[in-house]
Amino acid sequence: MNDQAEGLRNRESLLAAVEKKSSPPRIISVTSGKGGVGKTNVTANLAYAFSETFGKKVLVLDADMGLGNMDVLFNLRPRWTLRDFLFDNRSLSDVLVEGPAGIRILPAASGVEEMTALSPEQNLKLISAFDQLEADFDILLIDTGAGISENVLTFNLASQETLIVVTPEPTSRTDAFALMKVLNRRYSGKPLLFLSNMVRDRREGLELFDLVSRVADRFLPDLNLSFAGFLPQDPSVTQAVRSQKALSEMLPGAPFSAAIRQVARDLLARVPEPGVPSGIGLLMKRLAGKEG
């Protein structure tokens, strides 16, 4: 009982210390209802655009815990992963690796089953450790897994904004709506940003958004959904993935690269909505079950 009380006091103390910080990083989760829609590629290129084009200090958390591959996209070979931090007491600084343009990355494990169902205590340990890093970054990008598993929901609910990547495929639209429905049920009014990926042009991107938002208006009238932009079909994307580079780095003049810079520019221009908490304190509160 004493141990439990001491643990509670320690948690309260850590939360209070975090809340005192004046300028927490902006936390944006990047997610999707189904796999195969380019979510991780979007995250990698957004991180590069934020850092290289706009001079932001960026930390990327690969939160696809059991199937992480952010390090593969950047052709990195980390010695340690988040599995070593959570289960073998490695420090977070041991796990951090540096990618192009000074991006810092926390790589997840791949093919490790125990990482797919983290306990609340392990989630809290992970997010609590960010308190050591918060002052060093302007933006924390969280590349979640796809779908509606508890791990995916945890990080999406804890972020300041959630960017949902959707393609024109009917299954992508359907699964994106299912994810929105669950997120809205857990946290009504949370800012959700719709990113049309693999479309021909802005017009098709807006048509895709309109298709999904009309369904949302009918069944989820309180959904806080906005259009975040579009990313065009671009054969160079496949070439970059095979070369293990962000396309924005390899071919900055490619149509996809120009579009991702515009998405990054628009995100930076967005003013976070009043009343939406931000920063590591928010993450910790959500994971501790104190809010939302």
Secondary structure as GFF3:
##gff-version 3
##sequence-region A 1 292
A	DSSP	alpha_helix	2	19	.	.	.	ID=ss1
A	DSSP	beta_strand	26	32	.	.	.	ID=ss2
A	DSSP	alpha_helix	39	48	.	.	.	ID=ss3
A	DSSP	pi_helix	49	53	.	.	.	ID=ss4
A	DSSP	beta_strand	58	63	.	.	.	ID=ss5
A	DSSP	alpha_helix	70	73	.	.	.	ID=ss6
A	DSSP	alpha_helix	82	87	.	.	.	ID=ss7
A	DSSP	alpha_helix	92	95	.	.	.	ID=ss8
A	DSSP	beta_strand	97	98	.	.	.	ID=ss9
A	DSSP	three_ten_helix	100	102	.	.	.	ID=ss10
A	DSSP	beta_strand	104	106	.	.	.	ID=ss11
A	DSSP	three_ten_helix	113	116	.	.	.	ID=ss12
A	DSSP	alpha_helix	120	129	.	.	.	ID=ss13
A	DSSP	three_ten_helix	130	132	.	.	.	ID=ss14
A	DSSP	three_ten_helix	134	136	.	.	.	ID=ss15
A	DSSP	beta_strand	139	146	.	.	.	ID=ss16
A	DSSP	alpha_helix	150	158	.	.	.	ID=ss17
A	DSSP	beta_strand	161	166	.	.	.	ID=ss18
A	DSSP	alpha_helix	170	186	.	.	.	ID=ss19
A	DSSP	beta_strand	192	199	.	.	.	ID=ss20
A	DSSP	alpha_helix	202	219	.	.	.	ID=ss21
A	DSSP	beta_strand	225	232	.	.	.	ID=ss22
A	DSSP	alpha_helix	235	243	.	.	.	ID=ss23
A	DSSP	alpha_helix	247	250	.	.	.	ID=ss24
A	DSSP	alpha_helix	255	269	.	.	.	ID=ss25
A	DSSP	alpha_helix	280	287	.	.	.	ID=ss26
###
